Amino acid sequence: MDNQILEKKKRIKKKYINGFKKARYGYILFQNVDQIKVFYVVGDIDIDVDQLLNRDYFNICVSINQFIKVTSIVRTKELDVMDIFFDTNMQRQGDLSAPIRMLRDSHQSDLNNLADVIEEYHQTIQKIMKEPKDSKININEQQQNDDQKSLSELDCDEFHGWNFEKSLEKAQKVVHDLKMEMKNQSHHYSYILFKGTKYDQVKYWFGQKLDFQRNFFCLNENQIDFLNLRKPLIFNYKFLYQYIQFLRFRFQRLKMIFSQGNSERNHFRKGLSFLFESQVDAVSVDNFIVKLKFQEYLYILSNYKNKQDDVLLVQKVLPIGNQSAQDVLKGLRNLKMYLNEEEYNSKKNPFYGGQIYTDIIYEAQSEIFKEKFYSMVDSNIYHSILENL
């Protein structure tokens, strides 16, 4: 399905149904000239070209995009976790030439570098699509072997009767253990289960701890419930470099996974294993920046011969230092409140504007900037979130 681009036109003519154009043999995603350009590509990645090119005002609240159909949402309050399940009958775009061309046409060095990374990933998936699949083995012979021994990690293929339902059972056990491990901790975590198809891995199940929405988006419990039932919120990118960094790392990791040989991939078939670590700048709606450690773990749940594997990806967000993100944000907000009160009180003083009061405010604010935290309220981000409520 070529050029699957998100259509956000509010008024749709009768010949269009829910962003789809009627075709002779079904429906295709379409895009008119001068419409918003969001590409949903193989690997479960959205490339929002309009946001990348718009440097005057940038804000992306990552949520469940309009390409994906949500089948059910479950919130477990005692664990502070939300689980979302998706319809997997959705095809993504395999030809990435259009977004690559648009990024190159911008003539901006950071976007051109991103285009290079996407092009390398594009070449990798195109190679996979052209490669012949492994020749089939004798099913009867394998069924006889199954009676004699239990399946090992390497035997979890279609010829031994392995299927997605069995991968789901393995993933459920790992996620249950993860929830119990993180139950009494203040660290954020999430998990994604992908179902393997012929050339892609389609998102089936996404879950996350809700502390991020509470701490960084400043949402109360009623807002969290209402928002998640409409369009679950996942992450916020306030600065362009954050979004470019996210896309670059995401494409690089997927290229690494898809490029691995069987011997390398077998390591991740033994259980949930460490994959990657990086530092991220998490931004709150009131524009505080908290540096966090971002870790990814991978579990390849199958060993299919004729399609991509079922995969569980676990992400943990850990503090850099001893304080949790919640504690850091609380301290910064208290400091901001204190500074505001000091400024208000100083203005009531008849000597306001004098050197003493000016120096007090300046020194207090300088301490914040020394730690690379910013306390200016950005109402644009906050109101963009409230529009979804």
BELVEN-V998218 format. One record per residue. N is the residue number from 1. RES is the residue in one small letter. SS is DSSP state (H for helix, E for strand, - for the rest). PSI is psi in whole degrees, -180 to 180 (none if undefined). OMEGA is omega in whole degrees, 0 to 359 (* if undefined). Layout:
# BELVEN-V998218
n=N res=RES ss=SS psi=PSI omega=OMEGA
n=N res=RES ss=SS psi=PSI omega=OMEGA
This chain:
# BELVEN-V998218
n=1 res=m ss=- psi=113 omega=188
n=2 res=d ss=- psi=148 omega=173
n=3 res=n ss=- psi=56 omega=175
n=4 res=q ss=- psi=104 omega=186
n=5 res=i ss=E psi=136 omega=185
n=6 res=l ss=- psi=132 omega=178
n=7 res=e ss=- psi=121 omega=183
n=8 res=k ss=- psi=25 omega=179
n=9 res=k ss=- psi=129 omega=187
n=10 res=k ss=- psi=-42 omega=181
n=11 res=r ss=- psi=118 omega=185
n=12 res=i ss=- psi=131 omega=179
n=13 res=k ss=- psi=165 omega=187
n=14 res=k ss=- psi=-29 omega=182
n=15 res=k ss=- psi=-7 omega=175
n=16 res=y ss=E psi=137 omega=181
n=17 res=i ss=E psi=110 omega=176
n=18 res=n ss=- psi=45 omega=178
n=19 res=g ss=- psi=6 omega=179
n=20 res=f ss=E psi=144 omega=177
n=21 res=k ss=E psi=133 omega=182
n=22 res=k ss=E psi=126 omega=177
n=23 res=a ss=E psi=172 omega=185
n=24 res=r ss=- psi=-37 omega=184
n=25 res=y ss=- psi=33 omega=177
n=26 res=g ss=E psi=-145 omega=183
n=27 res=y ss=E psi=147 omega=175
n=28 res=i ss=E psi=147 omega=174
n=29 res=l ss=E psi=140 omega=187
n=30 res=f ss=- psi=168 omega=180
n=31 res=q ss=- psi=122 omega=175
n=32 res=n ss=- psi=160 omega=177
n=33 res=v ss=- psi=142 omega=180
n=34 res=d ss=- psi=13 omega=175
n=35 res=q ss=- psi=168 omega=179
n=36 res=i ss=- psi=138 omega=185
n=37 res=k ss=- psi=104 omega=175
n=38 res=v ss=E psi=116 omega=183
n=39 res=f ss=E psi=131 omega=178
n=40 res=y ss=E psi=107 omega=194
n=41 res=v ss=E psi=168 omega=178
n=42 res=v ss=- psi=133 omega=184
n=43 res=g ss=- psi=4 omega=179
n=44 res=d ss=- psi=51 omega=180
n=45 res=i ss=E psi=134 omega=171
n=46 res=d ss=E psi=130 omega=174
n=47 res=i ss=E psi=105 omega=181
n=48 res=d ss=E psi=91 omega=185
n=49 res=v ss=H psi=-38 omega=180
n=50 res=d ss=H psi=-43 omega=179
n=51 res=q ss=H psi=-37 omega=180
n=52 res=l ss=H psi=-33 omega=182
n=53 res=l ss=H psi=-18 omega=182
n=54 res=n ss=- psi=95 omega=183
n=55 res=r ss=- psi=-10 omega=179
n=56 res=d ss=- psi=-42 omega=176
n=57 res=y ss=- psi=120 omega=183
n=58 res=f ss=- psi=130 omega=173
n=59 res=n ss=- psi=124 omega=176
n=60 res=i ss=E psi=118 omega=171
n=61 res=c ss=E psi=104 omega=184
n=62 res=v ss=E psi=125 omega=179
n=63 res=s ss=E psi=-175 omega=178
n=64 res=i ss=- psi=118 omega=187
n=65 res=n ss=- psi=169 omega=187
n=66 res=q ss=- psi=-4 omega=175
n=67 res=f ss=- psi=-24 omega=190
n=68 res=i ss=- psi=135 omega=177
n=69 res=k ss=- psi=122 omega=178
n=70 res=v ss=E psi=129 omega=180
n=71 res=t ss=E psi=-33 omega=179
n=72 res=s ss=E psi=153 omega=178
n=73 res=i ss=E psi=131 omega=181
n=74 res=v ss=E psi=127 omega=175
n=75 res=r ss=E psi=125 omega=178
n=76 res=t ss=E psi=101 omega=189
n=77 res=k ss=- psi=-33 omega=181
n=78 res=e ss=- psi=-25 omega=176
n=79 res=l ss=- psi=-5 omega=182
n=80 res=d ss=- psi=46 omega=185
n=81 res=v ss=E psi=145 omega=174
n=82 res=m ss=E psi=132 omega=177
n=83 res=d ss=E psi=134 omega=179
n=84 res=i ss=E psi=134 omega=179
n=85 res=f ss=E psi=142 omega=189
n=86 res=f ss=E psi=156 omega=170
n=87 res=d ss=- psi=125 omega=184
n=88 res=t ss=- psi=2 omega=181
n=89 res=n ss=- psi=58 omega=181
n=90 res=m ss=- psi=126 omega=182
n=91 res=q ss=- psi=137 omega=178
n=92 res=r ss=- psi=166 omega=182
n=93 res=q ss=E psi=127 omega=179
n=94 res=g ss=- psi=-19 omega=179
n=95 res=d ss=- psi=112 omega=183
n=96 res=l ss=- psi=14 omega=185
n=97 res=s ss=H psi=-34 omega=182
n=98 res=a ss=H psi=-53 omega=178
n=99 res=p ss=H psi=-33 omega=178
n=100 res=i ss=H psi=-45 omega=180
n=101 res=r ss=H psi=-43 omega=181
n=102 res=m ss=H psi=-40 omega=179
n=103 res=l ss=H psi=-39 omega=179
n=104 res=r ss=H psi=-37 omega=181
n=105 res=d ss=H psi=-15 omega=179
n=106 res=s ss=- psi=-23 omega=181
n=107 res=h ss=- psi=35 omega=176
n=108 res=q ss=- psi=132 omega=190
n=109 res=s ss=H psi=-43 omega=182
n=110 res=d ss=H psi=-37 omega=178
n=111 res=l ss=H psi=-32 omega=176
n=112 res=n ss=H psi=-39 omega=176
n=113 res=n ss=H psi=-39 omega=176
n=114 res=l ss=H psi=-40 omega=178
n=115 res=a ss=H psi=-37 omega=177
n=116 res=d ss=H psi=-43 omega=180
n=117 res=v ss=H psi=-44 omega=180
n=118 res=i ss=H psi=-38 omega=180
n=119 res=e ss=H psi=-39 omega=177
n=120 res=e ss=H psi=-42 omega=176
n=121 res=y ss=H psi=-41 omega=179
n=122 res=h ss=H psi=-44 omega=179
n=123 res=q ss=H psi=-36 omega=180
n=124 res=t ss=H psi=-48 omega=182
n=125 res=i ss=H psi=-31 omega=177
n=126 res=q ss=H psi=-37 omega=178
n=127 res=k ss=H psi=-41 omega=179
n=128 res=i ss=H psi=-41 omega=182
n=129 res=m ss=H psi=-27 omega=182
n=130 res=k ss=H psi=-16 omega=182
n=131 res=e ss=- psi=138 omega=175
n=132 res=p ss=- psi=143 omega=180
n=133 res=k ss=- psi=162 omega=178
n=134 res=d ss=- psi=142 omega=178
n=135 res=s ss=- psi=144 omega=184
n=136 res=k ss=- psi=144 omega=177
n=137 res=i ss=- psi=169 omega=183
n=138 res=n ss=- psi=116 omega=185
n=139 res=i ss=H psi=-41 omega=182
n=140 res=n ss=H psi=-39 omega=180
n=141 res=e ss=H psi=-40 omega=180
n=142 res=q ss=H psi=-37 omega=178
n=143 res=q ss=H psi=-35 omega=177
n=144 res=q ss=H psi=-39 omega=179
n=145 res=n ss=H psi=-33 omega=181
n=146 res=d ss=H psi=-30 omega=180
n=147 res=d ss=H psi=-20 omega=186
n=148 res=q ss=H psi=-20 omega=183
n=149 res=k ss=- psi=156 omega=176
n=150 res=s ss=- psi=158 omega=184
n=151 res=l ss=- psi=134 omega=172
n=152 res=s ss=- psi=177 omega=180
n=153 res=e ss=H psi=-36 omega=183
n=154 res=l ss=H psi=-14 omega=181
n=155 res=d ss=H psi=4 omega=183
n=156 res=c ss=- psi=65 omega=180
n=157 res=d ss=- psi=176 omega=184
n=158 res=e ss=H psi=-24 omega=182
n=159 res=f ss=H psi=-11 omega=173
n=160 res=h ss=H psi=15 omega=179
n=161 res=g ss=- psi=13 omega=180
n=162 res=w ss=- psi=144 omega=179
n=163 res=n ss=- psi=180 omega=184
n=164 res=f ss=H psi=-34 omega=180
n=165 res=e ss=H psi=-38 omega=178
n=166 res=k ss=H psi=-36 omega=175
n=167 res=s ss=H psi=-38 omega=179
n=168 res=l ss=H psi=-40 omega=178
n=169 res=e ss=H psi=-43 omega=178
n=170 res=k ss=H psi=-42 omega=181
n=171 res=a ss=H psi=-39 omega=180
n=172 res=q ss=H psi=-39 omega=178
n=173 res=k ss=H psi=-43 omega=180
n=174 res=v ss=H psi=-43 omega=180
n=175 res=v ss=H psi=-39 omega=178
n=176 res=h ss=H psi=-46 omega=178
n=177 res=d ss=H psi=-38 omega=179
n=178 res=l ss=H psi=-44 omega=180
n=179 res=k ss=H psi=-40 omega=179
n=180 res=m ss=H psi=-38 omega=180
n=181 res=e ss=H psi=-40 omega=186
n=182 res=m ss=H psi=4 omega=187
n=183 res=k ss=- psi=-45 omega=185
n=184 res=n ss=- psi=17 omega=179
n=185 res=q ss=- psi=155 omega=182
n=186 res=s ss=- psi=8 omega=183
n=187 res=h ss=- psi=145 omega=179
n=188 res=h ss=E psi=147 omega=175
n=189 res=y ss=E psi=159 omega=177
n=190 res=s ss=E psi=168 omega=180
n=191 res=y ss=E psi=146 omega=181
n=192 res=i ss=E psi=129 omega=175
n=193 res=l ss=E psi=123 omega=179
n=194 res=f ss=E psi=136 omega=176
n=195 res=k ss=E psi=127 omega=181
n=196 res=g ss=E psi=136 omega=172
n=197 res=t ss=- psi=-170 omega=186
n=198 res=k ss=- psi=-45 omega=183
n=199 res=y ss=- psi=4 omega=189
n=200 res=d ss=- psi=173 omega=174
n=201 res=q ss=E psi=116 omega=189
n=202 res=v ss=E psi=135 omega=182
n=203 res=k ss=E psi=126 omega=179
n=204 res=y ss=E psi=-37 omega=188
n=205 res=w ss=E psi=127 omega=175
n=206 res=f ss=E psi=134 omega=177
n=207 res=g ss=E psi=152 omega=179
n=208 res=q ss=E psi=155 omega=171
n=209 res=k ss=E psi=143 omega=189
n=210 res=l ss=- psi=4 omega=181
n=211 res=d ss=H psi=-30 omega=180
n=212 res=f ss=H psi=-42 omega=179
n=213 res=q ss=H psi=-35 omega=182
n=214 res=r ss=H psi=-44 omega=186
n=215 res=n ss=H psi=-41 omega=186
n=216 res=f ss=- psi=-30 omega=179
n=217 res=f ss=- psi=-4 omega=176
n=218 res=c ss=- psi=40 omega=179
n=219 res=l ss=- psi=142 omega=175
n=220 res=n ss=- psi=178 omega=186
n=221 res=e ss=H psi=-40 omega=179
n=222 res=n ss=H psi=-40 omega=179
n=223 res=q ss=H psi=-39 omega=178
n=224 res=i ss=H psi=-47 omega=179
n=225 res=d ss=H psi=-47 omega=185
n=226 res=f ss=H psi=-43 omega=181
n=227 res=l ss=H psi=-44 omega=183
n=228 res=n ss=H psi=-29 omega=177
n=229 res=l ss=H psi=-22 omega=180
n=230 res=r ss=H psi=-56 omega=183
n=231 res=k ss=H psi=91 omega=185
n=232 res=p ss=- psi=134 omega=182
n=233 res=l ss=E psi=137 omega=186
n=234 res=i ss=E psi=-52 omega=186
n=235 res=f ss=E psi=163 omega=180
n=236 res=n ss=E psi=129 omega=173
n=237 res=y ss=E psi=113 omega=181
n=238 res=k ss=- psi=-33 omega=185
n=239 res=f ss=- psi=147 omega=184
n=240 res=l ss=H psi=-40 omega=182
n=241 res=y ss=H psi=-31 omega=178
n=242 res=q ss=H psi=-46 omega=182
n=243 res=y ss=H psi=-40 omega=177
n=244 res=i ss=H psi=-43 omega=179
n=245 res=q ss=H psi=-43 omega=178
n=246 res=f ss=H psi=-48 omega=181
n=247 res=l ss=H psi=-43 omega=182
n=248 res=r ss=H psi=-48 omega=179
n=249 res=f ss=H psi=-40 omega=182
n=250 res=r ss=H psi=-47 omega=180
n=251 res=f ss=H psi=-38 omega=179
n=252 res=q ss=H psi=-42 omega=180
n=253 res=r ss=H psi=-43 omega=180
n=254 res=l ss=H psi=-40 omega=177
n=255 res=k ss=H psi=-42 omega=179
n=256 res=m ss=H psi=-44 omega=181
n=257 res=i ss=H psi=-47 omega=182
n=258 res=f ss=H psi=-26 omega=183
n=259 res=s ss=H psi=-12 omega=183
n=260 res=q ss=- psi=144 omega=173
n=261 res=g ss=- psi=173 omega=183
n=262 res=n ss=H psi=-38 omega=182
n=263 res=s ss=H psi=-37 omega=178
n=264 res=e ss=H psi=-39 omega=182
n=265 res=r ss=H psi=-28 omega=181
n=266 res=n ss=H psi=-27 omega=177
n=267 res=h ss=H psi=-39 omega=182
n=268 res=f ss=H psi=-5 omega=176
n=269 res=r ss=H psi=-13 omega=182
n=270 res=k ss=- psi=-17 omega=181
n=271 res=g ss=- psi=-179 omega=180
n=272 res=l ss=- psi=119 omega=186
n=273 res=s ss=E psi=149 omega=180
n=274 res=f ss=E psi=135 omega=182
n=275 res=l ss=E psi=-46 omega=192
n=276 res=f ss=E psi=152 omega=175
n=277 res=e ss=E psi=138 omega=177
n=278 res=s ss=E psi=169 omega=175
n=279 res=q ss=E psi=138 omega=180
n=280 res=v ss=E psi=152 omega=174
n=281 res=d ss=E psi=108 omega=177
n=282 res=a ss=E psi=130 omega=186
n=283 res=v ss=E psi=130 omega=177
n=284 res=s ss=- psi=167 omega=181
n=285 res=v ss=- psi=-25 omega=176
n=286 res=d ss=- psi=20 omega=167
n=287 res=n ss=- psi=30 omega=169
n=288 res=f ss=- psi=139 omega=181
n=289 res=i ss=E psi=127 omega=179
n=290 res=v ss=E psi=123 omega=178
n=291 res=k ss=E psi=131 omega=183
n=292 res=l ss=E psi=158 omega=176
n=293 res=k ss=E psi=125 omega=184
n=294 res=f ss=E psi=118 omega=181
n=295 res=q ss=E psi=141 omega=177
n=296 res=e ss=E psi=142 omega=178
n=297 res=y ss=E psi=143 omega=185
n=298 res=l ss=E psi=141 omega=174
n=299 res=y ss=E psi=112 omega=176
n=300 res=i ss=E psi=114 omega=192
n=301 res=l ss=- psi=-10 omega=185
n=302 res=s ss=- psi=-180 omega=176
n=303 res=n ss=- psi=54 omega=184
n=304 res=y ss=- psi=149 omega=179
n=305 res=k ss=- psi=-30 omega=188
n=306 res=n ss=- psi=12 omega=176
n=307 res=k ss=- psi=176 omega=179
n=308 res=q ss=- psi=154 omega=184
n=309 res=d ss=- psi=156 omega=168
n=310 res=d ss=- psi=137 omega=189
n=311 res=v ss=E psi=139 omega=172
n=312 res=l ss=E psi=125 omega=179
n=313 res=l ss=E psi=124 omega=179
n=314 res=v ss=E psi=135 omega=181
n=315 res=q ss=E psi=129 omega=177
n=316 res=k ss=E psi=137 omega=178
n=317 res=v ss=E psi=112 omega=186
n=318 res=l ss=E psi=153 omega=180
n=319 res=p ss=E psi=153 omega=171
n=320 res=i ss=- psi=102 omega=189
n=321 res=g ss=- psi=-164 omega=187
n=322 res=n ss=- psi=-15 omega=184
n=323 res=q ss=- psi=139 omega=176
n=324 res=s ss=- psi=163 omega=178
n=325 res=a ss=H psi=-37 omega=179
n=326 res=q ss=H psi=-44 omega=180
n=327 res=d ss=H psi=-40 omega=180
n=328 res=v ss=H psi=-46 omega=180
n=329 res=l ss=H psi=-40 omega=178
n=330 res=k ss=H psi=-43 omega=179
n=331 res=g ss=H psi=-43 omega=180
n=332 res=l ss=H psi=-40 omega=180
n=333 res=r ss=H psi=-38 omega=177
n=334 res=n ss=H psi=-39 omega=179
n=335 res=l ss=H psi=-41 omega=179
n=336 res=k ss=H psi=-41 omega=179
n=337 res=m ss=H psi=-41 omega=179
n=338 res=y ss=H psi=-45 omega=180
n=339 res=l ss=H psi=-40 omega=178
n=340 res=n ss=H psi=-41 omega=179
n=341 res=e ss=H psi=-40 omega=179
n=342 res=e ss=H psi=-42 omega=180
n=343 res=e ss=H psi=-41 omega=179
n=344 res=y ss=H psi=-45 omega=181
n=345 res=n ss=H psi=-37 omega=181
n=346 res=s ss=H psi=-33 omega=179
n=347 res=k ss=H psi=-27 omega=179
n=348 res=k ss=H psi=-17 omega=181
n=349 res=n ss=- psi=135 omega=181
n=350 res=p ss=- psi=-19 omega=179
n=351 res=f ss=- psi=14 omega=180
n=352 res=y ss=- psi=138 omega=182
n=353 res=g ss=- psi=-9 omega=178
n=354 res=g ss=- psi=170 omega=186
n=355 res=q ss=H psi=-36 omega=184
n=356 res=i ss=H psi=-52 omega=183
n=357 res=y ss=H psi=-37 omega=178
n=358 res=t ss=H psi=-44 omega=181
n=359 res=d ss=H psi=-38 omega=180
n=360 res=i ss=H psi=-49 omega=181
n=361 res=i ss=H psi=-42 omega=182
n=362 res=y ss=H psi=-44 omega=182
n=363 res=e ss=H psi=-41 omega=180
n=364 res=a ss=H psi=-42 omega=180
n=365 res=q ss=H psi=-34 omega=179
n=366 res=s ss=H psi=-35 omega=179
n=367 res=e ss=H psi=-36 omega=179
n=368 res=i ss=H psi=-47 omega=183
n=369 res=f ss=H psi=-29 omega=177
n=370 res=k ss=H psi=-33 omega=180
n=371 res=e ss=- psi=7 omega=177
n=372 res=k ss=- psi=35 omega=173
n=373 res=f ss=- psi=146 omega=184
n=374 res=y ss=- psi=137 omega=188
n=375 res=s ss=- psi=16 omega=176
n=376 res=m ss=- psi=132 omega=180
n=377 res=v ss=- psi=128 omega=176
n=378 res=d ss=- psi=96 omega=185
n=379 res=s ss=H psi=-22 omega=180
n=380 res=n ss=H psi=-43 omega=180
n=381 res=i ss=H psi=-47 omega=184
n=382 res=y ss=H psi=-45 omega=182
n=383 res=h ss=H psi=-30 omega=177
n=384 res=s ss=H psi=-31 omega=176
n=385 res=i ss=H psi=-44 omega=182
n=386 res=l ss=H psi=-24 omega=177
n=387 res=e ss=- psi=-24 omega=180
n=388 res=n ss=- psi=-7 omega=185
n=389 res=l ss=- psi=none omega=*
